Amino acid sequence: MLEALTPQEFAEWRLWYRIEKPDRLDFYFQQVLAAIYNAGFKAPGGRPFKPADFAPDLRTPEERQRHELGRIEHEAQVIKMRERGAKVLEQQRRGGEGTG
């Protein structure tokens, strides 16, 4: 087969292999499981299952901890933004009551 491929074609196949990872059948299996489960079940909280719900966690404990801390920090920022938005809306509502 290598004799039939040009260097350009060979490079394209290598790139495809790097991107697609056809040896990662676990990823495709996770997608199938998510589709099957979503046909009749919901994950905790009523959300649909995602392929990641069926993936083993291959991160180190330190990586998991960093990820969790980042998630918590993000949630705190979202809460602060919502509170600021609620204050602005309340101020606008109060400012609008006196006019009209």
C-alpha positions in Angstrom: 0.0 0.0 0.0 2.8 2.4 0.8 4.0 2.1 -2.8 0.6 3.3 -4.0 0.5 6.4 -1.8 2.1 9.7 -2.6 4.0 11.5 0.2 1.1 14.0 0.3 -1.5 11.2 0.7 0.6 9.5 3.4 0.8 12.8 5.3 -2.9 13.3 5.1 -3.6 9.7 6.4 -1.2 10.3 9.3 -3.0 13.6 10.1 -6.4 11.8 10.0 -5.1 9.1 12.2 -3.8 11.6 14.7 -7.1 13.5 14.8 -9.6 10.6 14.6 -7.7 8.1 16.9 -9.5 5.0 15.3 -7.9 2.9 18.0 -9.9 4.7 20.6 -13.0 2.5 20.3 -13.8 3.3 23.9 -14.8 6.8 22.7 -17.2 5.4 20.1 -18.6 3.0 22.6 -19.2 5.9 25.1 -21.2 7.6 22.3 -23.3 4.5 21.7 -24.0 4.1 25.4 -25.1 7.7 25.8 -27.5 7.3 22.9 -29.0 4.1 24.2 -29.4 5.4 27.8 -30.8 8.7 26.5 -33.5 6.8 24.7 -35.0 5.6 28.0 -33.3 7.2 31.0 -32.0 10.5 32.3 -28.8 11.2 34.3 -29.1 12.5 37.8 -30.7 15.9 37.8 -32.8 15.0 34.7 -30.0 16.0 32.2 -29.2 13.8 29.2 -26.3 11.5 29.5 -23.1 12.6 27.7 -20.4 10.2 26.4 -18.1 11.5 29.1 -20.5 9.9 31.7 -19.3 6.5 30.5 -15.6 7.4 30.4 -13.1 6.3 32.9 -11.4 9.2 34.7 -7.8 8.8 33.7 -6.6 12.0 35.3 -4.3 12.0 38.3 -5.7 13.0 41.7 -3.8 16.4 41.3 -5.4 17.0 37.9 -8.9 16.1 39.3 -8.4 18.5 42.2 -7.2 21.3 39.9 -10.2 20.8 37.6 -12.6 20.7 40.6 -11.1 24.0 42.0 -11.4 25.6 38.6 -15.1 24.5 38.3 -15.8 25.9 41.8 -14.1 29.2 41.0 -16.1 29.5 37.8 -19.4 28.8 39.6 -18.5 31.5 42.1 -17.9 34.0 39.3 -21.2 33.1 37.7 -23.0 33.7 41.0 -21.4 37.1 41.5 -22.3 38.1 38.0 -25.9 37.1 38.6 -26.0 39.0 41.8 -24.6 42.1 40.1 -27.2 41.7 37.3 -30.0 41.4 39.8 -28.8 44.6 41.6 -28.7 46.5 38.3 -32.2 45.4 37.3 -33.5 46.3 40.8 -31.9 49.8 40.5 -33.4 50.2 37.0 -36.8 49.1 38.2 -36.7 51.5 41.2 -35.5 54.3 38.9 -38.3 53.6 36.5 -41.0 53.8 39.2 -40.7 57.5 39.7 -41.0 58.3 36.0 -44.0 58.0 33.8 
